[in-house]
Amino acid sequence: AAPGLMNSAMRRDARAARLYDVAVASHDLALSPIQLHALGHLLNVAAFDARFEYSTRVTVGGRQQDAVVWGLDLASQPVDAVSLTTGSLPGHGELLSDKGNGSAADLAVTVGDEVEVRDTGGTQTSMRVTGMAHSLATSPSSVGSSNAVFYANVDALRSLAGTGGFNYLAFRLIDNSPGARSATIAAIHTRS
């Protein structure tokens, strides 16, 4: 009975996380609101989200660590949901820390801490942690990445990264069969 309950709980968590079926990585892809709308309304696309992933170094309490900061619209997450576990959503110049940072990335961060985030020019920018979060798609894991993970407002992150576009597009599909997935990927590449 225990394995069945665990499988049921895992399926429920995966549904709530709205995990992607197709992801496209790029470099500073400038997309207009019309293009973003078109990508979200492609045939076979159930949900779409555009994000910015920024690999950097952070300093917390004098300790430096490699980190990934995800810039996204935390109020609207149709794909790869990030769940707020404590605290509040960040404003401009603030961060959420992934609750897995302490165990998987060996970087203990708590609400109220100041995190120094290195921008592309090497300058450190202080950002206050307003809450803790978790995501099945992006959280550090003991079998995956050992980089710390943070989440920020996409516009705040773009200013640190010196960019104006997106570099990660995630899609949930209506039909995830191999043929339908391939056709959708071809349509995505035509539109992006």
Secondary structure by P-SEA (a helix, b strand, c coil): caaaaaaaaaaaaaaaaccccbbbbbccccccaaaaaaaaacccccbbbbbbbbbbbbbcccbbbbbbbbbcccccccccccccccbbbbcccbbbbcccccccccccccccbbbbbbccccbbbbbbbcccccccccccccccccbbbbbccaaaaaaaaccccccbbbbbbccccaaaaaaaaaaaaacc
